[in-house]
Amino acid sequence: MFINNMGDEEGAASKLFNTKVLLGLVAGAGFSYGLYKLIFSGGNHGKKREDAARNISMQPGSLLERVSGLPLVHEKSDLTVNGSTTDELLSKSPNSLEPHHLEMLFSLLQTNPDPSARIQVLVTLGNSAAFSVNQDYIRKMGGLQIIGNLLSDPAFDVRVQALNALNNLSMNATNQEQLKVYVRQVLGIIETSHLNSDLQLAGLRMLTNMSVTNNYQYMMKSSITLFLSLLVVGNVILQIQVLKILVNLSANPDMVEYILRSQAPVSLVLLFDSCTNTEVLLRVLTFVGNLKDWTTSTHVTEILKHNKDSLYSVLYGDSSELHQKLPLLLSHPDGEVKSQVAKIMT
């Protein structure tokens, strides 16, 4: 569940600098995957977020304010949706909204040309979608497609909030069947977004939910190298989100061979260090532990060994630094880290 508080992004210039430095480290380790898309993509991602409540004609205490928790500007009091004033949205709490309230919000979302208004409505719909009853209502009224269409909106923050809303909506198994059509588009957004941006993180959150079951994991096979690359160059928050996906994928025996065949940066082994954030370290150890449980034919193993750029070679090849790094982690102060290391080494 993701309750949106619409925090400000860091400056794009700082992110761009950090990405170049980190990507240089990856390239220096012999990794050739094209992460330049993460750096040189266009857009106004570095602009400060506009006040999402600006020009929204809602009353204080309205449904929008109650669900999203954001203060609203109330310059007007006569805005109507299908002939009903927004005051009519006051009667229900977020966890018991009725279909006609949501229909009013979707009508506002589709008819208001102001990006800041669409952002506010998406925040509201996303927060209301944290409740299962609203997830069903939104699907039945065609709301998944309406929100999904906004993934191509020209406004950066509209795309962010559309992904945040889809993230909460994807906690519903029935919704996932419809939302699978957006998986490849979201993967493209993650690949072309600025490193560590809100947009990239929102996309990863949605894919985390979509990867919880085995049903749609096959749609992410071609992006495993992207995930491994982000794991090396991303900040701690991004690393944790990427690892949630990788752990989900690695728990599926049918996905393990694809993971091990995927191209991976040699610098990935640098994460197996006491200096690595403990939560990141625990998750990367869980990921490798899942891979260790996989068994295959000698023929496939030989093929993997000869692919020097594969994750298999990076982790288990004769020249891999992992063989020296794992024993050192047995003295890590965290007991769970030591337990995970012992599991991998046995």
N, C-alpha and C positions, 0 to 999 in steps of 0.2 A: 504494500500500500504506500502511495506517495501523496502526502498532503502538501500542497504547493504554497510556499511562502514568497515566491517570486523574488529571490535574492539577486543583487546586482552581480554582473560578470566582472571578471578581472579585465584589464586592458588588453586589447588584441596585440599590441606591440610587445608587451611582456611575454605573452604566450608564444608569439612568433619567434622571439629570441630564444626562449627555452626550448622550443621544438627544434630549432636549427642546431643548438648545442647538443641536445640528446640524440638527434638523428645523426649527427656527426660521430658520436660515440658508437652508434649501431653500425654505421658504414665502416668505421675503423675496425670493427670486429669481423668484417667480411660479409655483412648482410646487405643484399642488393634489392630487397623488395621496395616497390615504389610508393613510399609514404609521402612523397613530395606533394601528393594531392591534399594531404592534411595541412600543408603549410601554405601552398600557393593558391588555394581556392579563393575566389572573390567574395564580395559581399560586404555589408556594413556591420559585421559581427562585433566589432570593437566598440560600437557606439553605446553610450550609457542608456540603460533601459528607461523608456518613457514611463511616466506615471500611468499605470494601467487603468486608473479610475477616471482619467481625464475625459470630460465631455460625455460621461455616461449619465443618462437621465434617470436616476433611481433615487428613491427616498431613503434617508437614514433608517437602518433597521430592516431594509428590504431583504428578500431572499438572497440576492447576490451578496449583500454584505454579510448575512448570517452564515452562508455556506462557505464563502471564500475567506472570511475573516479580514477583509481589506476595507478600509474606509472609502466611501464613495462621495464624489462631488455631486451636489444636487442643485445644479443651476436651473433645471426645469422640473416640473412636476406633472407634465401632461403627456409624457411618452407613453404610447400604447402599443400593445402587441395583439393583433387580431381583435382590436376593439376593447381590450382589457388593460386597465392601468396596472403598473407594476406593483401597486399596493396589494393587488389580489394574490401576490406571491408570498404574502407575509404569513399565511396560516399554517404552513407545514415546516417541520424541522428537516434538516438535510437527509436524515435517515428514513423519512416517511413521505417523500415527495410523491405526488401523484402524476400520472402521465401528462395531464394538461399543463402543469407547471413546467415540465421539461419541454413540452412543445413550444411554450412561449419563449423559453430560452433559445431553442434552436431557431425559431423564427427570427429572433433578434440577431442571432449569430449570422444568419444568411442574408439579412436585409441591411444591416448596419455597415456602411462603407468605411467607418473609422477603425483602423487597426487596433487602437487602444481599447475600443469597445469590444472588439472580437476577442482580444486577449483576456479582458475581464470575464466575459461570458465563458471562455474556455477554462479559465481557472475555476469558475463556479461549477461547471459541468464536471471537470476533473475531480474536484473535491467531493461532489455529490456521488460520483461513480465509485468512491471508496466503499459504498454501501451496496450489497449484493442486489437488493430489490431495484435500485436505480440502474444497475448494470443491465438487468433484464428489460426494464422500461426503455432504456436508450436504444438497445438493439432492436426491439420490436417496432420502434418508430423510425427506424432507418438512420439513427444517429451515428452509428459507426462509420457509415460512408460519408456523412456530412463532415464529421471531424477528420476522417482520413483524407478527404479532398483538400484539407487545409495544410497537408504536409508539403504542398507545392505553393503555398501562399508566398507572395513576394516579401512579406514582412518577417524578419528573422524571429522576433519574439512570438509571433502567431504560430510559427512552426514549432517552436519550443513548447508552447502550451498545448498544442495539438498532440504532440508526442506524450506530454505528461498525462493528458486525459486518456489517451489510448493505453498508456501504461496501466492505469487503474482499471480500465475496462477489460484489459487482457487477463485480469485475475479470474475471469469467468470462463470456464471451459467451453461453453457454447459460443461465447463471443470469439474465442480464439479461432474457431473454425472459419469465421468470417474475416477476422483480422489477419489471417495467414497471407492474404493477398498483398499486404503491405510489408511483409518481411524483407523482401529484396529491396524495396524502396528505402526502408529504414537502414539496411546495410549500406546502401549507397550514400545516405545522409551521414552515417557514421564515418565512412571513408573520406568524404570530401569536406567534412566540417573541420574547423580549427581545433587543434589539439586541446583537450581538457575543457572545451566549451560546454555551456549548458545544453546546447543542441546535441552534441555528441553523447553526453551523459544521459540525456533523456532517451535517446535511441537505444542505448545499452540497457537501460532499465526495462524498457518494453521487451527487448529480446530476452532478457533474463526470465521474465514471466513466460514467454513463448517457448523457452527451452526447458522448462520444468518437467514436462512430459517428453516422451520420445517422438510424439506425433509430428512435430515440425522441425526437428533438429536437422533433418537432411537438407533443409533449405539454407543452412548455415555452413555446409561443408566447404564451400569455396571461399569462405571468409575466415577460416581458422588462422591462416597466416596473418591476416589483418589483426585479429584478436591478440595473437602472440606478439606482434609488433607494438601494439598499443600497450601491452603489458610491460614492455621494456621502456618506452618513452613517456608514458603517462604519469600523472601525479598519483598520489596514494588513493584518492577517491576514485579516479578512473581505473586504477589497477584492481581495486576491490570489485568494482562492477564487472570488469572484464573477466576476472577470475570466477565470479559467480556463474557466468555463462560457460566458461571452460570446465568448471567442476561438473556442471549439469551434463555437458556433452560427454565428458570422460566417464560418467557413470553409466553410459549406454554402451554395451559391448560392441554394438554395430557401428559405432562412431570412432572407436579407438584407433583402428587402422588408418582411417582418414586423418586423424589428429597426428599420429606418428609419422605419416608420410608428408605432412605439410612442411613447407619451408619455414625455418625459424631462425631468429638471430642468435649467434653464438653467445652474445652477451646476456642471454636469458639466464645462464647459470650464475650470474652475478647476484641474482635475487636470493640465492641460497647462502645467506650471510647473516650474522647476528645483528648487523647494522640495519637490516631491512625491517620495515614496520612489521610488528608482530602479527597483526591481522593479515597482512599481505603474505607474510611468510607461511602462516598456517594454511592459508588457502592454496598457495602454490605447492606446498607439501601434500595437501589432500589431492590436488590435481595429479601430481606425479604418482602418488600412491594408487589412485584409480587406474592409471596407465600400467602400473606394475602388475596388476592383477590380470592383465590381458594375456592370453596365450594364442599362439598361431603356429603355422607350419614352419619348418626349418627353411623352406624355400622363400617364404615371405620375409622371414627374418634376415636372410642373406641379401635380399633386394633392398631392404631398409638400411642395412649396414653400408651398402655401397652408395647410398644417396647422402653425400656429405653435408648437404644443406638441410636435411630433414630434421625434424624434432627428435627423431629416434637417435640420430648420430650426435646431436647436440647434448642429449641427456645420457646416452648409453655407449657412445662410441669410445674407442680405445683412448683417444686424446681428450675426452671430455673432462673438464675440471670438476664436474659434479662428484667424481669418485673421491677427490680430496676434500671437497667442501662439506659433504654430508657428515663424516665423522666429527668434524669440528663443531657441528650443531648439537652434538650429544651433550655438550656442556652449556647449552643455552639455558638462561634462567627460567624460561617458561616450560612447565612440565608437559603441556600438550604438544609443544614443538618437539621436545625430546621423544615423546611417544610416537609421533608421526615419523620422525627420522628413523627410529628403531624399526618401525613397521616396513619402511622402504628398504632398509639395509638387510632385513632377514629374508 
